[in-house]
Every structure is written in structure tokens, then in C-alpha cells.
Amino acid sequence: MNNLTSKAEIMKTMAHPARIAILVELTKGVKCVSDFQEFLEISQPNISQHLSALRHAGLIDFFNDGRLRCYFLKNPIIPDLLDVLNKDYKGDIPGPECCPVTKKGKYPGKWKR
């Protein structure tokens, strides 16, 4: 798998609100399934499915501590991606003055929908 494909797979795996919430919690440290049940409003089997998908993608891993399964972040890109998602951007990037090739045309601003 090339680098762009693997990055796309990471983004695809993360693309669910529960998974993002799980990853955010794991940036704070090791968590067990019961810890996720406290703040996610979904069932334990559903949490386990999300954890399994994140683990299968190589984003997280776990260890057993007695009967507890403790999860932690594995992929170092995750905290950086979450930081970008948490930034507060003010407005859109401005449109171009004209076409850089022909030096003609003008971005109309807002498109009619």
C-alpha cells in the first residue's frame, strides 16, 4: 500500500463521530471499554466494533490487565490529525483573482445553487 493510500485509509477509518471521540480520549491516556461507556451514548458491543475497526487499521492497540482490556494510541499521526480537526478556522480561503495560466477570468464569489 502506498503512502497516500494508507493516509486515505486512516482518514476513512476515523470518519465516524464515535471513533473520533474514542481517539480524543486515548490522547489523554490508556482507557478500558468501561471508560468509553461513560461518555459515549452507544452500547458496549457498538463501542467494541469501533475499537476493533481502529485496531484493525493500526491506529490503536490494547493489552490485557486481568479481565480488563486496556486500549492506547499506536499511530503517531493521530494526535496531529485531531489537533487540526480542533482548530477554529475563520471563513473560507479567498478565491483567486484570475486563472494563473490564461490570466483571464475571475472567480465570481458565491455560486448560485
MODELLER restraints for C-alpha pairs under 7 A, 6 or more apart:
rsr = mdl.restraints
at = mdl.atoms
rsr.add(forms.Gaussian(group=physical.xy_distance, feature=features.Distance(at['CA:10:A'], at['CA:57:A']), mean=6.93, stdev=0.5))
rsr.add(forms.Gaussian(group=physical.xy_distance, feature=features.Distance(at['CA:13:A'], at['CA:54:A']), mean=6.66, stdev=0.5))
rsr.add(forms.Gaussian(group=physical.xy_distance, feature=features.Distance(at['CA:14:A'], at['CA:20:A']), mean=6.02, stdev=0.5))
rsr.add(forms.Gaussian(group=physical.xy_distance, feature=features.Distance(at['CA:19:A'], at['CA:50:A']), mean=6.19, stdev=0.5))
rsr.add(forms.Gaussian(group=physical.xy_distance, feature=features.Distance(at['CA:26:A'], at['CA:72:A']), mean=5.81, stdev=0.5))
rsr.add(forms.Gaussian(group=physical.xy_distance, feature=features.Distance(at['CA:26:A'], at['CA:73:A']), mean=6.00, stdev=0.5))
rsr.add(forms.Gaussian(group=physical.xy_distance, feature=features.Distance(at['CA:27:A'], at['CA:73:A']), mean=6.91, stdev=0.5))
rsr.add(forms.Gaussian(group=physical.xy_distance, feature=features.Distance(at['CA:27:A'], at['CA:79:A']), mean=6.54, stdev=0.5))
rsr.add(forms.Gaussian(group=physical.xy_distance, feature=features.Distance(at['CA:29:A'], at['CA:72:A']), mean=6.67, stdev=0.5))
rsr.add(forms.Gaussian(group=physical.xy_distance, feature=features.Distance(at['CA:30:A'], at['CA:70:A']), mean=6.26, stdev=0.5))
rsr.add(forms.Gaussian(group=physical.xy_distance, feature=features.Distance(at['CA:30:A'], at['CA:71:A']), mean=5.55, stdev=0.5))
rsr.add(forms.Gaussian(group=physical.xy_distance, feature=features.Distance(at['CA:30:A'], at['CA:72:A']), mean=4.87, stdev=0.5))
rsr.add(forms.Gaussian(group=physical.xy_distance, feature=features.Distance(at['CA:31:A'], at['CA:70:A']), mean=5.47, stdev=0.5))
rsr.add(forms.Gaussian(group=physical.xy_distance, feature=features.Distance(at['CA:31:A'], at['CA:71:A']), mean=5.33, stdev=0.5))
rsr.add(forms.Gaussian(group=physical.xy_distance, feature=features.Distance(at['CA:31:A'], at['CA:72:A']), mean=6.75, stdev=0.5))
rsr.add(forms.Gaussian(group=physical.xy_distance, feature=features.Distance(at['CA:32:A'], at['CA:68:A']), mean=6.66, stdev=0.5))
rsr.add(forms.Gaussian(group=physical.xy_distance, feature=features.Distance(at['CA:32:A'], at['CA:69:A']), mean=5.77, stdev=0.5))
rsr.add(forms.Gaussian(group=physical.xy_distance, feature=features.Distance(at['CA:32:A'], at['CA:70:A']), mean=4.48, stdev=0.5))
rsr.add(forms.Gaussian(group=physical.xy_distance, feature=features.Distance(at['CA:32:A'], at['CA:71:A']), mean=5.99, stdev=0.5))
rsr.add(forms.Gaussian(group=physical.xy_distance, feature=features.Distance(at['CA:37:A'], at['CA:44:A']), mean=6.62, stdev=0.5))
rsr.add(forms.Gaussian(group=physical.xy_distance, feature=features.Distance(at['CA:54:A'], at['CA:60:A']), mean=5.89, stdev=0.5))
rsr.add(forms.Gaussian(group=physical.xy_distance, feature=features.Distance(at['CA:55:A'], at['CA:61:A']), mean=5.50, stdev=0.5))
rsr.add(forms.Gaussian(group=physical.xy_distance, feature=features.Distance(at['CA:58:A'], at['CA:74:A']), mean=6.79, stdev=0.5))
rsr.add(forms.Gaussian(group=physical.xy_distance, feature=features.Distance(at['CA:58:A'], at['CA:75:A']), mean=6.59, stdev=0.5))
rsr.add(forms.Gaussian(group=physical.xy_distance, feature=features.Distance(at['CA:59:A'], at['CA:73:A']), mean=6.26, stdev=0.5))
rsr.add(forms.Gaussian(group=physical.xy_distance, feature=features.Distance(at['CA:59:A'], at['CA:74:A']), mean=5.33, stdev=0.5))
rsr.add(forms.Gaussian(group=physical.xy_distance, feature=features.Distance(at['CA:59:A'], at['CA:75:A']), mean=4.81, stdev=0.5))
rsr.add(forms.Gaussian(group=physical.xy_distance, feature=features.Distance(at['CA:60:A'], at['CA:71:A']), mean=6.79, stdev=0.5))
rsr.add(forms.Gaussian(group=physical.xy_distance, feature=features.Distance(at['CA:60:A'], at['CA:72:A']), mean=5.60, stdev=0.5))
rsr.add(forms.Gaussian(group=physical.xy_distance, feature=features.Distance(at['CA:60:A'], at['CA:73:A']), mean=4.40, stdev=0.5))
rsr.add(forms.Gaussian(group=physical.xy_distance, feature=features.Distance(at['CA:60:A'], at['CA:74:A']), mean=4.59, stdev=0.5))
rsr.add(forms.Gaussian(group=physical.xy_distance, feature=features.Distance(at['CA:60:A'], at['CA:75:A']), mean=6.66, stdev=0.5))
rsr.add(forms.Gaussian(group=physical.xy_distance, feature=features.Distance(at['CA:61:A'], at['CA:71:A']), mean=5.67, stdev=0.5))
rsr.add(forms.Gaussian(group=physical.xy_distance, feature=features.Distance(at['CA:61:A'], at['CA:72:A']), mean=5.66, stdev=0.5))
rsr.add(forms.Gaussian(group=physical.xy_distance, feature=features.Distance(at['CA:61:A'], at['CA:73:A']), mean=6.49, stdev=0.5))
rsr.add(forms.Gaussian(group=physical.xy_distance, feature=features.Distance(at['CA:61:A'], at['CA:74:A']), mean=6.05, stdev=0.5))
rsr.add(forms.Gaussian(group=physical.xy_distance, feature=features.Distance(at['CA:62:A'], at['CA:69:A']), mean=6.37, stdev=0.5))
rsr.add(forms.Gaussian(group=physical.xy_distance, feature=features.Distance(at['CA:62:A'], at['CA:70:A']), mean=5.21, stdev=0.5))
rsr.add(forms.Gaussian(group=physical.xy_distance, feature=features.Distance(at['CA:62:A'], at['CA:71:A']), mean=4.18, stdev=0.5))
rsr.add(forms.Gaussian(group=physical.xy_distance, feature=features.Distance(at['CA:62:A'], at['CA:72:A']), mean=6.02, stdev=0.5))
rsr.add(forms.Gaussian(group=physical.xy_distance, feature=features.Distance(at['CA:63:A'], at['CA:69:A']), mean=5.83, stdev=0.5))
rsr.add(forms.Gaussian(group=physical.xy_distance, feature=features.Distance(at['CA:63:A'], at['CA:70:A']), mean=5.38, stdev=0.5))
rsr.add(forms.Gaussian(group=physical.xy_distance, feature=features.Distance(at['CA:63:A'], at['CA:71:A']), mean=6.71, stdev=0.5))
rsr.add(forms.Gaussian(group=physical.xy_distance, feature=features.Distance(at['CA:64:A'], at['CA:70:A']), mean=6.08, stdev=0.5))
rsr.add(forms.Gaussian(group=physical.xy_distance, feature=features.Distance(at['CA:95:A'], at['CA:107:A']), mean=6.15, stdev=0.5))
rsr.add(forms.Gaussian(group=physical.xy_distance, feature=features.Distance(at['CA:96:A'], at['CA:107:A']), mean=6.19, stdev=0.5))
rsr.add(forms.Gaussian(group=physical.xy_distance, feature=features.Distance(at['CA:97:A'], at['CA:106:A']), mean=5.85, stdev=0.5))
rsr.add(forms.Gaussian(group=physical.xy_distance, feature=features.Distance(at['CA:97:A'], at['CA:107:A']), mean=6.53, stdev=0.5))
rsr.add(forms.Gaussian(group=physical.xy_distance, feature=features.Distance(at['CA:98:A'], at['CA:104:A']), mean=5.55, stdev=0.5))
rsr.add(forms.Gaussian(group=physical.xy_distance, feature=features.Distance(at['CA:98:A'], at['CA:105:A']), mean=5.22, stdev=0.5))
rsr.add(forms.Gaussian(group=physical.xy_distance, feature=features.Distance(at['CA:98:A'], at['CA:106:A']), mean=4.69, stdev=0.5))
rsr.add(forms.Gaussian(group=physical.xy_distance, feature=features.Distance(at['CA:98:A'], at['CA:107:A']), mean=6.59, stdev=0.5))
rsr.add(forms.Gaussian(group=physical.xy_distance, feature=features.Distance(at['CA:99:A'], at['CA:105:A']), mean=6.04, stdev=0.5))
